Amino acid sequence: MTAADEKTLLESIPRRLFIDGEWVDAEGARTLDVHDPATGEVIASIADASPEDGVRALDAAVAAQDAWAATAPRARSEILRRAFDLVQQRKEDLALLMTLEMGKPLAEARGEVAYGGEFLRWFSEEAVRISGRYGLNPEGTGHMVVSQRPVGPSFFITPWNFPFAMATRKIAPALAAGCTVVIKPPELTPLTTLLFTQLLVEAGLPAGVVNVVTTSTSGAVSAPIIADPRLRKLSFTGSTPVGRKLIAQAAEGVLRVSMELGGNAPFVVFDDADLDRAVDGAMLAKFRNIGQACTAANRFIVHESVADEFARRVTERVERMPLGRGTEEGVQIGPLIDDRAVAKATELVDDAVARGARLLAGGRAIEGAGSFYEPTVVADVAPGSAILREEIFGPVLAISTFSDEDEAVRLANDTEYGLVSYVFTENLARGHRMIERLETGMMGLNVGVVSNAAAPFGGVKQSGVGREGGLEGINEYLSTKYTLIPAQ
């Protein structure tokens, strides 16, 4: 990709709010700047919505709700399928845009386009499969009709780390179910959602069904939307502390909520594991998206008999990982999202080393333009280290050890989070025991990536409520209605 390609793409992206089928300025024509984290440079200035703009967006979603709910499932399905096809046509533009505003290597951005696009295809197929049931009640006095209806207008707050997939993972099932949407993209990476919205319009989406408000004041814009009695659903992906606040706000209106929150994923390597497979899995589970994923492996819990060899192999791989701007050929580690992320990674690694951990690779921020941090390996991480409690959200692989299965389970479950876990063992019985014993909503057995549009994504404990994707995903946007008809 050349600088001219980047400039042409950026100039083509809508920069205003999208409300009731129109691109409009924010109140007072306010704007916010979007930066390239690899250079620190401003790459776009876009509309900066006010709370009043947010309410206008909800007005549009409410006005469109009845007509969209009455739209034939096949018609909703075909719009989503056309959107999927348009994404395939524009996949290079979407990937480049994500790399420019978020920093991930271009190869990974292409992978996100493929993954995110599948939610459009999957839920285009699920739209026509919404069903109920009919049957005689046990007493024989009447027939029970159970049907599904759209929940209603929905508000989505998406994160900066997967700007395309997080938008499609929420919007696609909502549209399939017959719900209208207001989406607030992240302040740091809003451009991908704006381009995706443009594709939805090209696919034939009616006015008011999806509305987009970009803003630098998320709390101020979100609060009146969440407090509005016309809103019926809130979905958020982000940190657990913010999720708690949003759940509290949603409780006032007894909103349906879906919360995909923080993670502290254990990556357990047993003594009988295939180490080649385990190392391959570790590189995917840790360094995908520069470690900036809620599913990223956070704690590598390795059997003491293979810990040194595992550490040696991953260190060799990490030391060979090219670091640079994501648009450069062969780069595997791009910048972190901002300087705060670099400071956090530095603080966690320094704390671990101060407590006795061995620094095997990396361990420092890169001076100069952009927010870069070296891919890092630390071994012999001591209990009580902050890196074992807090979500790292950076390219840092932290290794601690265990001696038996019970200890591995205890260490893996020793967290308030429960999103995903990874287990490597060649013992099938042990693998099944770990499925039962680990307190996570998802698990990868001898694999380092679990996400798939056809599978239910979500966690337990303080990692959230609800599921996105799979057969379960559309149910988050449907309410069940029961009707009794007297027997004739």
N, C-alpha and C positions, 0 to 999 in steps of 0.2 A: 504494500500500500504506500502511495506517495503522499506528500504533504498536500498536493492538489486534490487527491481523492478525499482526504480528510476534510479539507475546506469545502469541497462541493457537497459532501454529505451533510456537514454541519449546517450549511446554509439552507438545506432543504427541510430541516426539521421544524415543525410548528413550534412557536415559542409563546403561545398564549394559552389561556385556560380553554377547556372544551366543555361548554355548557349548553344543553338542549340543542345539540347538533351544530353549534356554531363555535368558531374560534374567537374568543373575546378577550379584551384586555382585563387585567385585574383592576379593582377599584383604585382610583388614583394613579393608574398606569405604573404601579410599583413593579420593580423587577428584582431578581436575584441572579447572582452569577454562579455558573457551573465551572468547576476547575478540572483539569487533567492532573490526577495525582502523581503522574510520572514526571511532570515538569512544574507543577504549581500554576500554570498559566490558565487564564480564563478562556474557555472554549465556546461559551454561549451565555447570553443574558436572557432570561425567560420571565414570564409573568409571576408575580409574587402575590398570591391570593390573600385576601382579608377574610375575617370571619363572615362578613356579609356575602362574599363570593361563595363561601362554602355553603351557606344556607340557600343561595340561588341555585347551586348545583343540586342540592337535595330537593328543592322545589321541582326541578326538571325531572328528577328521578321519580318523584311521587306522581307527577302528572302523567308520566309514561307507563307507570306500573300496570294499570288495568289492561291496557291494550297489549302490552308485551306478554302478560300472563295469558291473555286470550289468544295469542299468536300460536298457530299450530306447531306442535313439537317438531314436525318435519321442517317447517320453515326456520325455526330456531336452529335446528341441526344443520341446515344447509348454509346458513350464515357462518356458523362456526367452522364448517368444512371449507368454505371459501376463504375464511381468514387463515386457516392452516395452509392452504395452497399459496396465498399471498406471502405468508411468512417464508415459505420455501423459495419463492421467487426473490425475496429481499433478504435472504439469510446472511449474505456477506455484508450488507449495510447494517443489519442489526448487530452482527458480531463486532464489526469495526466500531460502531457507536458505543457498545458496552465497554470495549477496550479503552476507548478515549475517555469516557467519563468515570469508569470504575478502576481500570488499571490491569485487569486480568489479561493473561496472554491470549493472543488472537485464537489460538487453537482451542483453548478452554471456552472462549466466548462462542465459538462455533458449536461446541458441545452443548452449551446452554441453550442456544437457539433450537437445536435438535430436541433437547429435553423439554423445553418450554412449549415448543410447537405441538408436542404429543398430547398436552392437556387439551388443546383445541380439537385435535382429532378424536381423542378418547371421549370427551364430553359431547362432541357432535354425535357420537354413536349412542351415548347414554341418554341424550335428550328424548329419544323416541322409545325409551324402555322404562319410563316412569310408569309404575303400575300400582294396583291396589289388590283387594280381594273381596270376594262375595261368598256368603255362605249362610246356612241356617244356624240360628243360635241353638245352644244346647237344649233349651226348653221347648224348642219347636214352635215358638210363638211369633217369630219374625225372622227376617233376613238381615244380616249385617253387611253393610257396604263400607269398606275402608278405602279411602282415596287419599291422594297426595296433592297438596296445593303449594304454590310458591310461598315462601316465607314473607317476601315483600322487599321494599327498598333496603339495600345493603350498603354499608360503608366499609371500605377497605383501606388499610394503612400498610404499605409495603416497605421492605427494607432495601438498603443500598447494595447489598452484596450479590444478589441475583436479580437484577432489575427487570429482566424479561420473564424468567420462569415464575417469579413470585406474582407478577401481574397475571399471567395466563392461568396459573394454578388457582387463583381466586375468581377471576372474571369468567373463565370458561364454564365451571359448574353453575355459577349464578345465572348466567344467560341460558344455559341448558334447562335449568329448573323453572325459568320464567321470572327471575328477579331482575330488577333494575339496579344500577350501581352508581355510587360516587366513589372514586378512588383518589387517594392522596399519595402520590409517589414520594419517594425519599428526596429530601432537599439535595443530597449529594449526587444522586444519579437519576434525575427525572427524565432525561432526554429519551431513553429507550421506551418508556411508557408513552410518551407523546408520539413517537413514530409508530408504535403498535396501535395506538388509538386511530391514527391515520389509516392504518390497514383495515381496522374494523369498519371504518366508514366506507372504504372502498368495497368491503365485503357486503355492504347493504344494511348495516345496522341502523335501525330507525333512530331519529332524534330523541334524546333524553334517556335512552337505555343505558348508556355509559357516559359518565361525566367525570372530567379530570380537573382537579385543583392542585396546582403546584404551589408550594409555599415555604417560606423560611420560618414561619411561626406555627409549627404543627399543633401544639397544644391549644393555642388560641383558636385556630380554625376548626380543629376536631371537636372541641367541647360543645359548641352549640349544635353541631350535627348529631352527636351522640345523645344530647339532652332532648332532642326534638322527638315528640311522641309519635311522629309519622315514621321514624326509622324503626326497622324491625330486626336488623342483623348487623353485627360488628365482627369483622375478621382482621386480625393483626398478626404480623410476623415481626419479631424483634426481641428485645431483651426482656427478661422476667420482671425487673423492677417496673418498667413501663407497662408491661402487660397487667401487673397487679393494679396499677392506677386505672387503666382502661376498664378492667373488669368491675372495679368499684363504681366508675362512672356509668357503666352499662347496667348495673344492678338497679339504678333508680327507675329505668324504664323496662326492666325485666327483659332485656334484649337477648336474643340468641347470640352466643359468642363462639367464635373459633379463635384459639390462641396458640400460635406456634412460637414457643419462647426459647429460652437459653438451653444450652447443652453442656455436658461435661463428659463426653463419650469415653468409656474405657475401651482399650484395645488390648485384649488378653491373648498372650502367646504361651501355649503350653509346651512342655518339654518334648512332646511327640509331634509338634507342628512341622509342616513342610516349611523350612525357613525361607526358601526361595519365594514361595507363594506368600508367606507372611511379610517379607520385605516389600514385595510388589504391592501387597495390600496396604502396607503402612504408608508408602509413598503416595498412594491415591487418597487414603483416608486422612492424611495429615496435610499434604501440600496442594491438594486440589483447591483452586480459588485462592491460592496464597495462604491457605489455612483459615481464611475468613468465611467459614461456614458453620452453621449450628450443628451440622453433622460431622464436623471435623473431629478426628480422634484427638482427645485432649490428654489422656493419661495412658501411657504404654506400660502395661502391667505384664512383665515378662518373667517366665520361670527362671529361677536363679541358675539353673544348669545351662541355659542357652542365652542368658542375658548378654554376656560379653560378645558372643558371636553375632547375635542380632544387632547389637550396638555397632559393632565393627562394620557389618554389611550396610546398615542404613547410613552410617557416616560416610562410607565410600560413595554412596549414591548422592547424598546431599552435597558433598564437596564438588561434585561435577555438575550441579544444577546451574545453568546460566541465568543470570539476573539482569534485568534491564527493562526498558519500555516494552509494553506488551505487543506493540506492532512490529518489533524487531524479530527477524527470523531466528527460530530456535530458542527464544527466551521461555523459561519455565517459571520463573519467579518475577512477578511484576511488583509494583509499589503497593504498600498498604494504603488504605483509603485516605489517611491524613496523618498529620504529625502526632495526634493524640494516640493513634493506634501504635505508632512506633514507640512512643514513650511507655505505653503499657507493656509491650513486649520486652522492652529493655528492663523495666522494673521487675517483671516476673522472673526473667532469666537471672538478673543480678541477685534477687532474693534467694533463688534456688542455689546458686553458686556460693553465696555467703553461708548457706546452711550445709555445705559440704558436697554439693553435686559437682560432677566432673563435666567441664565444657569440652565437648569433642569436636564441634564444628560451629562456625559462625559466632553469634553472640554479640553482634554490634550493629548499630545503625550506620547507614552509608551517608557520609557528608555530601553536601551539594544539593542540586535541584531534585525535587521529588521526595516522596516519603518512603524510602527503601529501608528494609531491614534484612540482614543476611539470613538465609535458611540455616537453622540452628539445631544442634543435637546436644542435649544434656542427659547424663546418665547418673545413676545412684541418687536419684532425687529423694530427699529425706521426707518422712512423714511431717506434716505441718507446713510444708512449703506452700506458698500462695499459688504456685503454678498447678498444684493438684486440686485446689478448691475453685479457682476462678477460670472462666472460659478464656482461653488464650487469644483466639481470633488473630492468629499470626503464624508465620512459618517456623514454629518451634516444636520440636519433638522431644518430649520429656519421658525418660525411662525410669521406672522403679521395678522392684522384684518381688516375687512371692515364692513360697515353698510347696504349697499343696492347694488342691482345688477349693477347699473351704476358705482359705485365706484369699485366693483370687476373687471369689464371689464377694467376700466381705469388703475387699478394697474396691471392687467395681461398683458395688451398691452404696458405698460410703459418700453419698452426695445427695443434695436435695433435687438434683436434676435426673431426668430419665427419658431422654429422647432416643438415643441409639447406642448400641454396643457392637463391638466387633470381637469375634472369637476365632482363634486359629488352633485347630487340633485335628489329628487324623483319626481320633477315636469317636466313632459315630454315637455311641452311648453317652459319652461325655458331652458331645455337642448337643444332644437332646436335653440333657440335664441342664446345660447352660441356658437353653431356650426357656426352660421353666424357672430357673433361679435368678436370672438377671432382671432387674427392675427397669426395663426400658420398653418403649412402645415399638421399637424396631430393633432388628439385630441382623448383622451380616455374619454368616458362618463361612469362614474361609474366603470371604470377599471383602474388598475395601470400599465399595460403593453400593448403596442399597436403593437409592431413589429411582422411582419409575412411575410414570403417569398412571399405570394400571394397578398400583399398589397404594394402600392407605398410609399416608405420611402423617406422623404425629407422635407425641410422647405422653408420658405419665408423670406423676408428681409435679414439680414446678416447671416442667418443660412444656406444659400447656394442656389444652382440652380441645377435643374435636379432631377430625381427620381431613386431609386434603388428598385428592386423587383416589383412584380405585372405585369400586362399586360404592364404597362408603362416602366418597366425596360429594356426590350430588345430594345425599340425604341431609347435609348441613344446611341446605337451602330449600328444604321441603318441610311442610308441617302436615301432620296426619289428621284426617277428619273421619270420624265414624258416624254413620247414619243407620238408624234402625227402621226397617220397613215392615209393617205388620204382615203376618202370614195371611194369605187369602183362603 
